[in-house]
Amino acid sequence: MIEPLDVIILFVFGTIIGSFLNALAFRYNTGRSMWGRSACLSCGTTLKAIHLVPLLSYLGLKGKCASCKAGISPQYPIVEMVAGVLTAFSFMETQGDTASFIVVLSFFTILLFISVYDLRHTIIPDAFVYAAALIALGASFFGYTTIDISDSVLGALVLSVPIALLWVISRGRLIGLGDAKLFFACGAFLGLVSGAAAFMLSFWIGALFGLGLLLVSSFSKRSHGVTMESEVPFGPFIVLATAVAYFGHIGLYDILAFLAL
Ligand SMILES: [Zn+2]
């Protein structure tokens, strides 16, 4: 039985995870120290504890640094919010089974980190995508998800091999090898039927986003020359599609039924 209060507490807990992911995304593999207090990126003022409360600090400061009034990246509240929602969804989806909850939450926390990192640095960090793949394969092997290990392996291969081939053929121009690795992890987590749905969804979401970007840039005077060649990280689309397929219980049959309309 899921109590509303539990969901709220888990949402708040998730926003705290989100604020750690933000700090990690700024620091991981950039030469900056992983430890030490956060500071304003503009004026370098060390942030007080009161300025580190997820979501509320951003709202309270109206998105500006308390010292120099420089704008704070909306990445902070957005990631905190998304992490909170993911935590609450993971809890509801696993129906109070603690082991499954930890598995699902760990998987999607890593995926969220990969998205943020890919958006900031246009690279998918190997260590994290391998960890996600290991969690997904381990979860099905040890029975913490609804799919079995053969489905897990099949999903991983069917999703990643075409992307890896596309990477080889296009010499990395159309898609990155990191995307193939991410598809491997997501296929291992979702299995074949749901994974195939996520695969198609990721390209549709990516295409819609690309179209939107082209429209905005063609109507905008301050166009930064967004063209089809602009390097748009694809990782976030894979992650979004995986979350939609998993939490929305969308399988290949739903996609096919939608296409037949
Ligand atoms: Zn500042």
Residues whose N, C-alpha, C, O or C-beta is under 5 A from the ligand:
A	BS01	ZN	C40 S42 C43 G44 C65 S67 C68 K69 A70
